[in-house]
Amino acid sequence: MTSVPTAVHDEQHIAARTQPPVTMSGPDFPFPYDDFLAHPAGIGAVPPTEHGTEVAVVGGGLSGIVAAYELLAMGLRPVVYEADRIGGRLRTVGFDGCDPGLTAEMGAMRFPPSSTAFWHYADLAGLSSSPFPNPLAPVTPSTVVDLKGETHYATSPADLPEVYHQVMHAWNACLEEGADFSAMQRALRERDVAEIRRIWSALVERLDNQTFYGFLCDSPAFRSFRHREIFGQVGFGTGGWDTDFPNSILEILRVVYTGADDDHRSIDGGSRQLPLRLWEKAPDKAVHWPRGTSLASLHDGGNPRPAVTGLHRTAGNRITVTDATGDIRSYKAVVFTAQSWMLLSKIACDDALFPIDHWTAMERTHYMASSKLFVPVDRPFWRDKDPRTGRDVMSMTLTDRMTRGTYLLEQGPDRPAAICLSYTWSDDSLKWLPLSAHERMEVMLGSLAEIYPGVDIRKHVIGNPVTVSWENEPYFMGAFKANLPGHYRYQRRLFTHFVQDALPADRRGLFLAGDDISWTAGWAEGAVQTALNAVWGVMHHLGGGTDLLNPGPGDRYDELAPVLLPED
Ligand SMILES: Cc1cc2nc3c(=O)[nH]c(=O)nc-3n(C[C@H](O)[C@H](O)[C@H](O)COP(=O)(O)OP(=O)(O)OC[C@H]3O[C@@H](n4cnc5c(N)ncnc54)[C@H](O)[C@@H]3O)c2cc1C
């Protein structure tokens, strides 16, 4: 997901940070997933008669693995299907022939402290983390902003020219005037549900038809085209903004309100370890299963089942799953976590799986494209000093050239390191699509040579580049969802589908989860939150429930349900 200007803050935003932490619970469904997970009463139970019941989980990404882990802990028997590899968009890869500890994050690579449900599982899995070197972050030695051929070197925001500060002030003013920013952040920090709902209901009604760019244009603070252009091209946080300009402004507001783009940390050793460790880990307090039972131990050969190729409803309110080996099994409950477009193309489905309005919502789903390319290098040579200027010879780089964002990732002074030469979204990503990894690298090195004419990056490269374009990955077809204007109602249908009591009995039992279903697509937190909703849905469907002291997302649904906009 793209950035917000977090590197530079107005005083009011600094003041807001001294208060209780903001989390990614809300504003659409302000359920405290972190408190729910931490509660000693646990997250619910199914009747003993259901112990051992098989529940299919389609997709072994974070959402599927979290759902399966919790279903296992409840005494159910998750059957996980995975078409590609465990981890999904938490895809950490190595470089052929290089130090195995040197890795590249092809999908998610930085996680905000506000993604508290995500960190619950990262802690459970015993993972450690480190600050991520975003532009102008305290851990980043230096940042270069290169725009229209003009290059600015900065070790702190104060080093940037005045126009960048004007842009930052314009953005903060625009958020304040157009979206009640401080009041919403205060309400989120204080978990003041009534206030969150009061502010958000009005905004959803007013802004569902508005693009991000339209929102900027409507703001007196962003009257200047030049300011909008600078903001779009380099932003002030983790990268440029303009590839998000056509998206719904509601998507952007969710990110800024909830601190999703603030104070990022990376997972040491790579984010894919999280689903892999949960796959191997026996839940401490699992019911029914012998001690030591894990997802891996419940699956033949310790591997998930292969891709699902068919899903249909069969008599007795069952859902029947066919996989790539031709194996057919029928379940009382299925959790589906892959991207929704899979249901439109790669999986044979019958219409009865979902109400028609839900199919419409899935068909209208809009994904951002995204490409990345990493190269391994011999050492963090960028910290060498230019004898003439005394500056780092190369820096984290934001530019309007093809590369857009270049990140420098080190493991220690004399150890091999990696450069993410380019991280792009949407149209900028499509520009790379037809190029091979080596062709991409050549263009990227060419762009960077314009910015750093005296630096021979190539002489430090010690292995082949690794690259991805998520829109070209058969089991993904896009990087992450980003709603367009007018999509609020679609998102609401998908997100709320886990509460099924109002559906006819023959339309229940299939639960959607994952990035597409979440209100904060592009952030792993949403994959976790929607997994927990689906777990609640399965538990409820099988006649179980939560402890009265720790009500779950479905128990509090009427109180917290997302704003309902009229359909007529
Ligand atoms: C480029 C990029 C950058 C990102 N950056 C960040 C970031 O910095 N921070 C952050 O928090 N989040 C980030 N995200 C988002 C984060 O990666 C996702 O929210 C999260 O990983 C989604 O998990 P999921 O389980 O919902 O989906 P997925 O990880 O996509 O899992 C779904 C799984 O379903 C499988 N599947 C597909 N079809 C089938 C089938 N027919 N049968 C069986 N299995 C199937 C897929 O192979 C996949 O493994 C990023 C994502 C991308 C792509």
The ligand as an SDF file (V2000), in Angstrom:
LIG
                    3D

 53 58  0  0  0  0  0  0  0  0999 V2000
    3.4010   -5.9990   -3.2070 C   0  0  0  0  0  0  0  0  0  0  0  0
    2.6890   -6.0830   -1.8860 C   0  0  0  0  0  0  0  0  0  0  0  0
    3.1130   -5.3140   -0.8360 C   0  0  0  0  0  0  0  0  0  0  0  0
    2.4610   -5.3780    0.3850 C   0  0  0  0  0  0  0  0  0  0  0  0
    2.9530   -4.6550    1.4250 N   0  0  0  0  0  0  0  0  0  0  0  0
    2.4200   -4.8110    2.6510 C   0  0  0  0  0  0  0  0  0  0  0  0
    3.0550   -4.2490    3.7700 C   0  0  0  0  0  0  0  0  0  0  0  0
    4.1360   -3.6560    3.6420 O   0  0  0  0  0  0  0  0  0  0  0  0
    2.4660   -4.3930    4.9910 N   0  0  0  0  0  0  0  0  0  0  0  0
    1.3200   -5.1210    5.1590 C   0  0  0  0  0  0  0  0  0  0  0  0
    0.8300   -5.2310    6.2900 O   0  0  0  0  0  0  0  0  0  0  0  0
    0.7290   -5.7200    4.1050 N   0  0  0  0  0  0  0  0  0  0  0  0
    1.2490   -5.5990    2.8630 C   0  0  0  0  0  0  0  0  0  0  0  0
    0.6990   -6.2390    1.7950 N   0  0  0  0  0  0  0  0  0  0  0  0
   -0.5730   -6.9520    1.9970 C   0  0  0  0  0  0  0  0  0  0  0  0
   -0.3850   -8.3200    2.6300 C   0  0  0  0  0  0  0  0  0  0  0  0
    0.6180   -9.0160    1.9530 O   0  0  0  0  0  0  0  0  0  0  0  0
   -1.7120   -9.0580    2.5200 C   0  0  0  0  0  0  0  0  0  0  0  0
   -2.7280   -8.3320    3.1780 O   0  0  0  0  0  0  0  0  0  0  0  0
   -1.7040  -10.4380    3.1490 C   0  0  0  0  0  0  0  0  0  0  0  0
   -0.5110  -11.1230    2.9350 O   0  0  0  0  0  0  0  0  0  0  0  0
   -2.8940  -11.1850    2.5590 C   0  0  0  0  0  0  0  0  0  0  0  0
   -3.0400  -12.4420    3.1400 O   0  0  0  0  0  0  0  0  0  0  0  0
   -4.2570  -13.3430    2.6740 P   0  0  0  0  0  0  0  0  0  0  0  0
   -4.1080  -14.6170    3.3840 O   0  0  0  0  0  0  0  0  0  0  0  0
   -5.5070  -12.5810    2.7830 O   0  0  0  0  0  0  0  0  0  0  0  0
   -4.0590  -13.5470    1.1040 O   0  0  0  0  0  0  0  0  0  0  0  0
   -2.8960  -14.3240    0.3380 P   0  0  0  0  0  0  0  0  0  0  0  0
   -1.6120  -14.1290    0.9940 O   0  0  0  0  0  0  0  0  0  0  0  0
   -3.0300  -13.9290   -1.0860 O   0  0  0  0  0  0  0  0  0  0  0  0
   -3.3050  -15.8450    0.5180 O   0  0  0  0  0  0  0  0  0  0  0  0
   -4.2520  -16.4560   -0.3140 C   0  0  0  0  0  0  0  0  0  0  0  0
   -3.6750  -17.7790   -0.7310 C   0  0  0  0  0  0  0  0  0  0  0  0
   -4.6400  -18.4460   -1.5450 O   0  0  0  0  0  0  0  0  0  0  0  0
   -3.9200  -19.2180   -2.4600 C   0  0  0  0  0  0  0  0  0  0  0  0
   -4.8260  -19.6320   -3.5400 N   0  0  0  0  0  0  0  0  0  0  0  0
   -5.2300  -18.9390   -4.6220 C   0  0  0  0  0  0  0  0  0  0  0  0
   -6.0480  -19.6710   -5.3650 N   0  0  0  0  0  0  0  0  0  0  0  0
   -6.1930  -20.8590   -4.7310 C   0  0  0  0  0  0  0  0  0  0  0  0
   -6.8930  -22.0510   -5.0230 C   0  0  0  0  0  0  0  0  0  0  0  0
   -7.6380  -22.1740   -6.1310 N   0  0  0  0  0  0  0  0  0  0  0  0
   -6.8060  -23.0830   -4.1620 N   0  0  0  0  0  0  0  0  0  0  0  0
   -6.0420  -23.0050   -3.0470 C   0  0  0  0  0  0  0  0  0  0  0  0
   -5.3270  -21.8920   -2.7440 N   0  0  0  0  0  0  0  0  0  0  0  0
   -5.4130  -20.8470   -3.5700 C   0  0  0  0  0  0  0  0  0  0  0  0
   -2.7910  -18.3220   -2.9050 C   0  0  0  0  0  0  0  0  0  0  0  0
   -1.7480  -19.0710   -3.4760 O   0  0  0  0  0  0  0  0  0  0  0  0
   -2.4200  -17.6710   -1.5860 C   0  0  0  0  0  0  0  0  0  0  0  0
   -1.3610  -18.3510   -0.9510 O   0  0  0  0  0  0  0  0  0  0  0  0
    1.3410   -6.2300    0.5560 C   0  0  0  0  0  0  0  0  0  0  0  0
    0.9160   -7.0230   -0.5060 C   0  0  0  0  0  0  0  0  0  0  0  0
    1.5920   -6.9650   -1.7140 C   0  0  0  0  0  0  0  0  0  0  0  0
    1.1510   -7.8500   -2.8330 C   0  0  0  0  0  0  0  0  0  0  0  0
  1  2  1  0
  2  3  1  0
  2 52  2  0
  3  4  2  0
  4  5  1  0
  4 50  1  0
  5  6  2  0
  6  7  1  0
  6 13  1  0
  7  8  2  0
  7  9  1  0
  9 10  1  0
 10 11  2  0
 10 12  1  0
 12 13  2  0
 13 14  1  0
 14 15  1  0
 14 50  1  0
 15 16  1  0
 16 17  1  0
 16 18  1  0
 18 19  1  0
 18 20  1  0
 20 21  1  0
 20 22  1  0
 22 23  1  0
 23 24  1  0
 24 25  2  0
 24 26  1  0
 24 27  1  0
 27 28  1  0
 28 29  2  0
 28 30  1  0
 28 31  1  0
 31 32  1  0
 32 33  1  0
 33 34  1  0
 33 48  1  0
 34 35  1  0
 35 36  1  0
 35 46  1  0
 36 37  1  0
 36 45  1  0
 37 38  2  0
 38 39  1  0
 39 40  1  0
 39 45  2  0
 40 41  1  0
 40 42  2  0
 42 43  1  0
 43 44  2  0
 44 45  1  0
 46 47  1  0
 46 48  1  0
 48 49  1  0
 50 51  2  0
 51 52  1  0
 52 53  1  0
M  END
$$$$
